Amino acid sequence: MLVEGRGCTLRDQFGNEYLDGNGSIWTNVHGHNHPTINAAIIEQLGKVAHTSFLGFTHEPAIRLAKELVDLVPNGKLTRAFFTDNGSTAIESAVRMALQYWKQNGRPQRDTLIAFDRAYHGDTLGAASLGGIPLFKGSGNDFGYRVISISSVEELTGLDANRIAAVIIEPLIQGSAGMRLWPQGMLKALDAWCQTQDVFLILDEVMTGFGRTGKMFACEHEDVVPDFLCLAKGITGGYLPFAATLTSERVFEGFLGEPDEGRTFFYGHSYAGSQLGCAAALASLRVFRDEQVLEQLPAKIARLRELMGDLPRFRQCGMIAAMTVDSPDLSMGTKVCLAARKHGLLTRPVGNTIVLMPPLCVTLEEIERMVAALRAALAEITAMQR
Ligand SMILES: *Cc1c(COP(=O)(O)O)cnc(C)c1O
C-alpha cells in the first residue's frame, strides 16, 4: 500500500521509500505533493468542487481552454473539449471526426485508420483502434470501420474518400513496449492527411506535457493535427481530466439550429470538473515558474549516459526503456519486483522495463533509479544461470 508521496519519492505503509520510476503510470509531471498544485486545488475547493458542464461554463475551464490552445504552435487549434480520461479524449475526437463528415457533405467517410500495435485506451470505442491483442478483449467489431496499417507507405493503396481520420501515437508507441517511429514519419503522415483532406488525430495522452522533451511530441516534427488528445499529465498527475483540442473548422461544422441535430452530444457527468481545471492550470504555471522544459536536456542526457549500454536501450526525451532478451516472458515482472527492494517502483510492458520519472526528477535521483534497475537486472540474470 502506498500511503504518501513527496517529489519523486513514494512511501509504503511500513515506511519504506521508493523512487517513482514511471511517474505513477505516466501521469505524474512535477512530483507528488507539489505545493503549487496542492494550493490551487485547495483554493478551488473553497469555492466549489464541481458543477455540471452541460449548458454551463466556469472561469477555470475558460482559462484552461485558452492556455491549452495557446501552447500549440501556429494557431490552428482554437477549441478545447473536456472529458475525464485518455480513452474519452480519444473517443470524442473519433466521434467528432465521424460526425463532422456525416453532417458536412462527406457521409461516406466512415472509416478510421489506426496503426498496428497502437494503444488508445480501454473503453470499447478506443479499444477498437488498438492493435495489441492483449488489450482488445473480444475483438475489434465494435461498430465502426477501422483499417490497421503498419507504415505510412501503406496509405498509398487506400481510397481516401472513405477515410474520416488517421490516428497515431506520435514519435513513440507506449503500450506496445516503447516503440519508436522512424524520424520524419509523423511529418509524412501529416502531409498525406493534408493532401487528402483527411483528419489527423494525435494521441498525446502519454507524450504530452513535456515527456518527450518538448511540451508536445508533435512539435518535434512541426506538425499540428486536427485533433490533439491530452490526458495523463494534464493535471500534473493529480486528477482524472482530459482535453481534446481541435480547429475552428471542426467547431463550425457543428453549428446550427437545435432542431437541425448538428450538436455534438457527448458529455460525461464530471467533464470539465472545476477541480481538474484548477489542477491543470496550476500544472501549467509550474511549467513556467520552474522552467521545467528548460531543465530537461541535462536530464535526458543523463538517462542516456547511464542507460545507453543496456540491452535494446531506446529513448524519447524523458521516456527511457530497455528490453530483457529472454524466452521467459515474466522477466520484466521479475526485474521490476526485484527493483522494489532497491527502492525503485516501475511497471514492465512485457519484458520491457520503462523509466519515465516525473519531470522534476533530479540528476541524483536518476542515478539512484538506474543503479536500482541495474542491481535488479544483475540479481535476476544471475538467478537464470
Ligand atoms: C494511457 C493511454 C490512453 C488511455 O488513457 P486512460 O486515461 O487510461 O483512459 C490512451 N492513449 C495512450 C497513448 C495512453 O498511453
The ligand as an SDF file (V2000), in Angstrom:
LIG
                    3D

 15 15  0  0  0  0  0  0  0  0999 V2000
   -2.9430    5.7360  -21.1210 C   0  0  0  0  0  0  0  0  0  0  0  0
   -3.1900    5.9810  -22.5570 C   0  0  0  0  0  0  0  0  0  0  0  0
   -4.5010    6.1150  -23.0620 C   0  0  0  0  0  0  0  0  0  0  0  0
   -5.7210    5.9150  -22.1970 C   0  0  0  0  0  0  0  0  0  0  0  0
   -5.8090    6.8430  -21.1680 O   0  0  0  0  0  0  0  0  0  0  0  0
   -6.7190    6.4890  -19.8810 P   0  0  0  0  0  0  0  0  0  0  0  0
   -6.7590    7.7530  -19.1010 O   0  0  0  0  0  0  0  0  0  0  0  0
   -6.0180    5.3800  -19.1760 O   0  0  0  0  0  0  0  0  0  0  0  0
   -8.0540    6.0910  -20.4110 O   0  0  0  0  0  0  0  0  0  0  0  0
   -4.6580    6.4070  -24.3970 C   0  0  0  0  0  0  0  0  0  0  0  0
   -3.6010    6.5550  -25.2060 N   0  0  0  0  0  0  0  0  0  0  0  0
   -2.3330    6.4500  -24.7760 C   0  0  0  0  0  0  0  0  0  0  0  0
   -1.2070    6.6770  -25.7190 C   0  0  0  0  0  0  0  0  0  0  0  0
   -2.0890    6.1420  -23.4410 C   0  0  0  0  0  0  0  0  0  0  0  0
   -0.8210    5.9880  -23.0120 O   0  0  0  0  0  0  0  0  0  0  0  0
  1  2  1  0
  2  3  1  0
  2 14  2  0
  3  4  1  0
  3 10  2  0
  4  5  1  0
  5  6  1  0
  6  7  2  0
  6  8  1  0
  6  9  1  0
 10 11  1  0
 11 12  2  0
 12 13  1  0
 12 14  1  0
 14 15  1  0
M  END
$$$$
